[in-house]
Amino acid sequence: MSPNTSIAGSCTFTEDQLATYVIGATREVFSTMVMMDPADDYPLKESVNRFKCSITGMVGFAGTYSGVISIHCPIALALKITSNMLGVECDEVNEDLNDAIGEIANMLGGNVKQVLSKGGLDVKLSIPTVIAGEDYTVNSLSDSDCVVIPFNVGDNKFIVGLTLKKED
Amino acid sequence: MANILIVDDSSTMRKIISRSLRQAGLTVDEIFEAGDGIEGLSVIASGKTIHLILSDINMPNMDGLEFIKQVRANGSTVPIVMITTEGGEEIIKEAMQSGASDSIKKPFTPEQLQEKLGTLL
């Protein structure tokens, strides 16, 4: 994914507005449910679509707006996130890890949906999808625009991306 | 002491809700869990005494809105509180019209759970 300054052309939001919403949603979810306070490093300096030893959680939007919100996270950080959410140590890639990262994507999606939707019925959220691997790429095959926000938590980094298209 | 049914497709969220209920100092006895509306209906049909249901909306197989309708159609009057990322006023209105008692938006704090659920338990 790469940042796209023309997002305002297909949405009723500017890229900076969407970035603000995503940053706010991410901070709220992490401070409330993960007990972490990530700092954003927006804008992204270098495009990222290849991930190593990472996990990606995604939730799709459909309706007035279509798109995907995703969180891409190194496995080491994902283990800390999962441990904090569950309140027990998680030290291996397992169903708990997948579920925790999927639920974060779900909460981010719900938060952004509130901004996109008039009341909640004109935009539908998908069930979360999670992928993990030693080396994989994530590419958007549509002409949707996107905003990508890097975050730092101590020495760890993760990325939250939002691709969005306003349907006719 | 109250028995609570948590209906959410995320096992992580079910654990967080369970922990938050106890952190909030609510008088909880047994907690039953279900991964979607169909499983939730099965728990109720098994005859367990349930004093409060906490349900997500966006779930596979049977979502929270259909789950509420089915619970009410079966004649149950147990309070149902939606705990969901779906904070839009129209979808919450639909949930309330279907028989929900209240709603809590994810993410939430134990204090918010206590504030919403304290009067129901």
Interface residues (C-beta under 8 A of the other chain):
Chain A: E28 V29 T32 M33 T82 M85 L86 G87 E95 D96 D99 A100 G102 E103 N106 M107 G109 G110 N111 K113 Q114 S117 K118 G119 G120 L121 L125 I127
Chain B: D9 S10 S11 T12 M13 K15 I16 R19 N58 M59 P60 T84 T85 E86 G87 G88 E89 E90 I91 I92 K93 E94 K105 K106 P107 F108 T109
